[in-house]
Amino acid sequence: MTMVKILKLISFVNLVFFPTTDTTNFKQTLLKRRQNRVHMGRDLTAGEYPYVILLIVISEEESTYARACTGSMITATWGITASHCLQTKNFGRNLKTYVAYDNFTVSPIFTGLYVPVIETFLHPSYCVFSTNGGKNDIIVNNDVGLFRSENVPKKSYAVLLATEYSTLVGLPVVYVGGGRTKMEPDYMDAFRPLQVGEATIINCDEKMRSKSKFVICLAPKCSNRLETIWYGDSGGPLIYDGKIIGVASYIIEHKIIKRMGYAPVSPYVDWISSVMNGHKR
């Protein structure tokens, strides 16, 4: 059976919560087991794609937190991600959403490198609904969203590429995510750098086109067919020539074959500009 997975931890039950205290011993165990990957990406190096952040949720008592989605800061106070990442009602009660940045190998509560999300903006035509009797099969459209946060200090911010996405077929791209590296929840994913993967933009087949009106379709490199986005990578950037061309939305999975679907930014540049200009401080 072909399944479509929307790559967000969509409920309180499925969120993997981590302690907010010093975790030195825990990190040493993590380093010994880093070779155990699923999507087979590599760790980002220092200063690489500095604008990529994590959207995290923190319990009201600030005793635990969880990685929820990935995003990119396009200014000090504005970020872009997937709309489905901004439906905070899915995270459960008594949880608040924050932007975590810079150091992902230590709890953000411990480092203080996190700021609250102030306001969220789902695309007005965003929609997602289940098909096939709700058996993990979905249709999702306009899965691009914006958020406004307190100041996130960065040396550089993301640039969006407005080039029509359909002209980019055949080009090599990279993608960045901060989600799981395993198929099941695992505390070993708690404190590690962001991951980067490589892929090629391909023509979307009928199955992919049936899931989204606007979508960039990716296939992993032949040399690493296991490399793919996974839960928590939603909203992460798809990058060509140093600029963002899409945000992670979903994958189609059939046995061992996976196809990644990214919501392109080019159809939404006017909306993005309108929202940001209309909500200046």
DRENKESE-873051 format. One record per residue (C-alpha): x, y, z. Coordinates in steps of 0.001 Angstrom, whole numbers, padded with zeros to 6 digits, m for minus. Example, Ala and Ser with C-alpha at 12.3 -4.5 7.8 and 13.67 -1.06 7.14 Angstrom:
site east = 012300	north = m004500	up = 007800;
site east = 013670	north = m001060	up = 007140;
***
This chain:
site east = 000000	north = 000000	up = 000000;
site east = 001218	north = 003473	up = m000819;
site east = 001117	north = 005812	up = 002166;
site east = 001459	north = 009557	up = 002383;
site east = 002988	north = 010831	up = 005600;
site east = 002757	north = 014403	up = 006747;
site east = 005993	north = 014940	up = 008589;
site east = 004990	north = 016471	up = 011884;
site east = 004560	north = 015007	up = 015344;
site east = 000857	north = 015724	up = 015358;
site east = m000179	north = 014918	up = 018899;
site east = 000929	north = 015270	up = 022473;
site east = 001207	north = 011486	up = 022699;
site east = 003677	north = 011280	up = 019791;
site east = 005930	north = 014157	up = 020802;
site east = 009248	north = 012918	up = 022151;
site east = 010039	north = 015015	up = 025210;
site east = 013555	north = 015548	up = 026505;
site east = 014879	north = 016786	up = 029858;
site east = 015854	north = 020439	up = 030140;
site east = 018804	north = 019957	up = 032481;
site east = 022516	north = 019410	up = 031788;
site east = 022948	north = 016250	up = 029740;
site east = 026720	north = 015770	up = 029380;
site east = 026698	north = 012014	up = 029997;
site east = 023684	north = 011575	up = 027775;
site east = 025449	north = 013401	up = 024931;
site east = 028498	north = 011139	up = 025218;
site east = 026259	north = 008111	up = 024686;
site east = 024692	north = 009867	up = 021708;
site east = 028063	north = 010504	up = 020071;
site east = 028913	north = 006803	up = 020269;
site east = 025714	north = 005856	up = 018444;
site east = 025526	north = 008521	up = 015747;
site east = 026158	north = 006025	up = 012977;
site east = 022676	north = 004590	up = 013550;
site east = 020725	north = 006626	up = 010991;
site east = 017655	north = 006157	up = 008859;
site east = 017653	north = 009044	up = 006411;
site east = 021442	north = 008817	up = 006200;
site east = 022123	north = 012538	up = 006193;
site east = 025215	north = 014256	up = 007519;
site east = 025614	north = 016717	up = 010369;
site east = 025730	north = 020390	up = 009500;
site east = 029107	north = 021976	up = 010030;
site east = 029595	north = 025129	up = 012103;
site east = 028164	north = 028181	up = 010328;
site east = 026476	north = 026152	up = 007585;
site east = 022937	north = 027365	up = 006839;
site east = 022867	north = 029464	up = 010029;
site east = 019299	north = 030635	up = 009414;
site east = 017792	north = 027176	up = 009974;
site east = 016016	north = 026848	up = 013325;
site east = 013891	north = 024372	up = 015242;
site east = 010333	north = 024935	up = 016310;
site east = 010039	north = 023365	up = 019738;
site east = 007248	north = 023014	up = 022249;
site east = 007859	north = 023423	up = 025964;
site east = 005647	north = 022270	up = 028788;
site east = 004026	north = 024990	up = 030865;
site east = 006224	north = 024194	up = 033860;
site east = 009317	north = 024269	up = 031560;
site east = 010451	north = 020848	up = 032734;
site east = 010409	north = 019149	up = 029302;
site east = 010568	north = 020133	up = 025656;
site east = 010200	north = 018455	up = 022257;
site east = 011409	north = 019077	up = 018723;
site east = 008306	north = 019616	up = 016608;
site east = 009337	north = 021045	up = 013226;
site east = 012109	north = 022798	up = 011323;
site east = 012018	north = 026320	up = 009897;
site east = 014124	north = 029161	up = 008520;
site east = 014516	north = 032749	up = 009684;
site east = 014128	north = 035199	up = 006802;
site east = 014576	north = 038224	up = 009080;
site east = 015409	north = 038593	up = 012762;
site east = 011738	north = 038227	up = 013675;
site east = 010121	north = 036414	up = 010741;
site east = 010423	north = 032776	up = 009795;
site east = 009014	north = 030383	up = 007218;
site east = 007923	north = 026782	up = 007745;
site east = 005077	north = 024466	up = 006747;
site east = 001543	north = 025534	up = 007635;
site east = 000844	north = 022183	up = 009268;
site east = 003669	north = 022924	up = 011717;
site east = 001771	north = 025959	up = 012995;
site east = m001401	north = 024136	up = 013998;
site east = m000417	north = 024182	up = 017651;
site east = m003705	north = 022690	up = 018776;
site east = m002250	north = 019352	up = 017637;
site east = 000509	north = 019537	up = 020236;
site east = m001793	north = 019307	up = 023240;
site east = m002644	north = 021535	up = 026139;
site east = m000206	north = 023465	up = 028292;
site east = 002419	north = 023608	up = 025566;
site east = 003977	north = 026758	up = 024098;
site east = 005881	north = 027070	up = 020820;
site east = 009388	north = 028552	up = 020663;
site east = 012202	north = 029086	up = 018189;
site east = 015401	north = 027276	up = 019197;
site east = 018565	north = 028376	up = 017414;
site east = 022356	north = 028015	up = 017054;
site east = 023195	north = 025191	up = 019479;
site east = 021165	north = 022025	up = 019038;
site east = 023453	north = 019671	up = 020966;
site east = 022410	north = 021023	up = 024379;
site east = 018926	north = 021596	up = 025746;
site east = 017755	north = 025096	up = 024696;
site east = 016437	north = 025609	up = 028213;
site east = 019970	north = 025064	up = 029484;
site east = 021624	north = 027380	up = 026901;
site east = 018884	north = 030007	up = 026801;
site east = 019005	north = 029997	up = 023002;
site east = 015278	north = 030103	up = 022401;
site east = 012605	north = 032774	up = 022010;
site east = 008798	north = 032585	up = 021951;
site east = 006732	north = 032512	up = 018802;
site east = 004457	north = 035549	up = 018987;
site east = 002145	north = 035043	up = 016026;
site east = 001544	north = 032461	up = 013305;
site east = 000162	north = 032800	up = 009775;
site east = m001133	north = 029779	up = 007893;
site east = m001700	north = 030342	up = 004190;
site east = m005393	north = 031246	up = 003819;
site east = m005892	north = 028425	up = 001289;
site east = m004006	north = 025806	up = 003305;
site east = m005923	north = 022582	up = 003701;
site east = m005174	north = 019004	up = 004620;
site east = m007569	north = 016113	up = 004774;
site east = m007424	north = 012339	up = 004905;
site east = m008339	north = 010022	up = 002080;
site east = m008522	north = 006244	up = 001867;
site east = m010612	north = 006083	up = 005025;
site east = m008014	north = 007994	up = 006997;
site east = m005398	north = 005235	up = 006636;
site east = m002382	north = 007522	up = 006734;
site east = m003150	north = 008927	up = 003282;
site east = m003630	north = 012663	up = 002829;
site east = m004091	north = 015499	up = 000415;
site east = m002363	north = 018738	up = 001382;
site east = m002406	north = 022064	up = m000424;
site east = m000664	north = 025408	up = 000135;
site east = 001424	north = 024035	up = 003004;
site east = 003443	north = 027219	up = 003517;
site east = 003274	north = 029261	up = 006703;
site east = 004946	north = 032192	up = 008423;
site east = 005629	north = 032918	up = 012051;
site east = 006706	north = 036016	up = 013942;
site east = 008937	north = 035645	up = 016973;
site east = 011012	north = 037674	up = 019329;
site east = 014422	north = 038632	up = 017942;
site east = 016613	north = 035753	up = 016724;
site east = 020153	north = 037095	up = 016317;
site east = 021866	north = 035716	up = 013205;
site east = 024838	north = 036723	up = 011081;
site east = 022727	north = 036055	up = 007982;
site east = 019144	north = 035212	up = 007144;
site east = 017515	north = 033098	up = 004459;
site east = 016825	north = 034380	up = 000959;
site east = 013782	north = 033066	up = m000901;
site east = 014121	north = 032270	up = m004613;
site east = 011131	north = 033520	up = m006596;
site east = 012044	north = 031610	up = m009772;
site east = 009151	north = 029504	up = m011054;
site east = 009711	north = 026118	up = m009415;
site east = 008656	north = 024063	up = m012459;
site east = 011764	north = 025277	up = m014318;
site east = 014094	north = 023644	up = m011759;
site east = 013502	north = 019998	up = m012680;
site east = 016732	north = 018033	up = m012918;
site east = 018744	north = 020309	up = m010652;
site east = 020626	north = 019097	up = m007561;
site east = 019402	north = 020472	up = m004234;
site east = 020081	north = 020126	up = m000539;
site east = 017609	north = 020030	up = 002323;
site east = 018005	north = 020600	up = 006044;
site east = 016040	north = 019142	up = 008929;
site east = 016103	north = 018755	up = 012673;
site east = 013772	north = 015798	up = 013056;
site east = 014281	north = 012145	up = 013813;
site east = 016994	north = 010016	up = 012296;
site east = 015143	north = 006815	up = 013216;
site east = 011809	north = 005336	up = 012290;
site east = 010737	north = 005215	up = 015941;
site east = 010989	north = 007832	up = 018713;
site east = 014398	north = 007638	up = 020343;
site east = 016089	north = 009767	up = 022971;
site east = 019337	north = 009478	up = 021036;
site east = 017942	north = 012128	up = 018670;
site east = 017574	north = 014615	up = 021514;
site east = 020855	north = 016499	up = 021306;
site east = 022504	north = 016467	up = 017913;
site east = 023194	north = 018923	up = 015106;
site east = 020796	north = 019550	up = 012270;
site east = 021093	north = 017201	up = 009317;
site east = 021562	north = 017970	up = 005636;
site east = 020670	north = 015698	up = 002732;
site east = 021106	north = 015786	up = m001027;
site east = 018551	north = 015068	up = m003716;
site east = 017494	north = 015836	up = m007288;
site east = 014319	north = 017612	up = m008375;
site east = 012275	north = 015240	up = m010517;
site east = 009078	north = 015420	up = m012529;
site east = 006191	north = 014610	up = m010215;
site east = 004353	north = 011391	up = m011012;
site east = 000567	north = 011124	up = m010967;
site east = 000491	north = 010027	up = m007328;
site east = 002452	north = 013053	up = m006160;
site east = 000428	north = 015455	up = m008299;
site east = m002769	north = 014041	up = m006831;
site east = m001661	north = 015082	up = m003343;
site east = m000840	north = 018751	up = m003913;
site east = m001634	north = 021430	up = m006463;
site east = 001827	north = 022960	up = m006095;
site east = 004667	north = 020586	up = m005181;
site east = 008372	north = 020095	up = m005792;
site east = 009189	north = 016409	up = m006029;
site east = 012527	north = 015008	up = m004959;
site east = 014308	north = 011705	up = m005304;
site east = 017368	north = 010745	up = m003225;
site east = 020685	north = 010284	up = m004949;
site east = 021268	north = 006844	up = m006435;
site east = 024295	north = 006473	up = m004167;
site east = 022143	north = 006839	up = m001047;
site east = 018547	north = 005784	up = m001625;
site east = 017795	north = 005643	up = 002112;
site east = 018368	north = 009375	up = 002522;
site east = 015066	north = 011129	up = 003132;
site east = 013243	north = 013614	up = 005340;
site east = 011399	north = 012233	up = 008361;
site east = 009239	north = 013307	up = 011301;
site east = 010261	north = 016711	up = 012637;
site east = 011890	north = 017740	up = 009354;
site east = 008610	north = 019345	up = 008250;
site east = 009006	north = 022986	up = 007322;
site east = 012728	north = 022628	up = 006766;
site east = 014228	north = 024418	up = 003754;
site east = 014886	north = 023040	up = 000302;
site east = 017900	north = 024926	up = m001008;
site east = 019195	north = 025583	up = m004489;
site east = 022155	north = 027868	up = m005161;
site east = 022080	north = 029061	up = m001556;
site east = 018422	north = 030163	up = m001682;
site east = 015244	north = 028563	up = m000358;
site east = 012908	north = 027198	up = m003024;
site east = 010562	north = 025138	up = m000834;
site east = 009620	north = 023820	up = 002603;
site east = 009271	north = 020154	up = 003581;
site east = 005659	north = 018993	up = 003510;
site east = 005266	north = 015215	up = 003121;
site east = 006656	north = 011981	up = 001735;
site east = 005006	north = 009233	up = m000255;
site east = 006205	north = 005849	up = 000916;
site east = 005738	north = 002564	up = m000909;
site east = 007770	north = m000289	up = 000551;
site east = 011393	north = 000974	up = 000381;
site east = 010695	north = 003660	up = m002245;
site east = 010211	north = 007185	up = m000946;
site east = 009401	north = 010402	up = m002781;
site east = 009685	north = 013725	up = m000973;
site east = 007161	north = 016497	up = m001495;
site east = 008094	north = 020128	up = m000835;
site east = 005744	north = 023100	up = m000941;
site east = 007405	north = 025597	up = m003331;
site east = 007792	north = 029224	up = m002239;
site east = 007519	north = 030819	up = m005693;
site east = 003683	north = 030703	up = m005881;
site east = 003489	north = 032432	up = m002491;
site east = 006022	north = 035271	up = m002635;
site east = 003313	north = 037908	up = m002959;
site east = 001422	north = 036500	up = 000023;
site east = 004621	north = 036308	up = 002079;
site east = 005474	north = 039918	up = 001290;
site east = 001930	north = 041050	up = 002043;
site east = 001841	north = 039352	up = 005447;
site east = 005233	north = 040667	up = 006517;
site east = 004571	north = 044215	up = 005332;
site east = 001143	north = 044218	up = 006914;
site east = 002371	north = 043171	up = 010339;
site east = 005385	north = 045369	up = 010887;
site east = 006101	north = 046286	up = 014480;
***
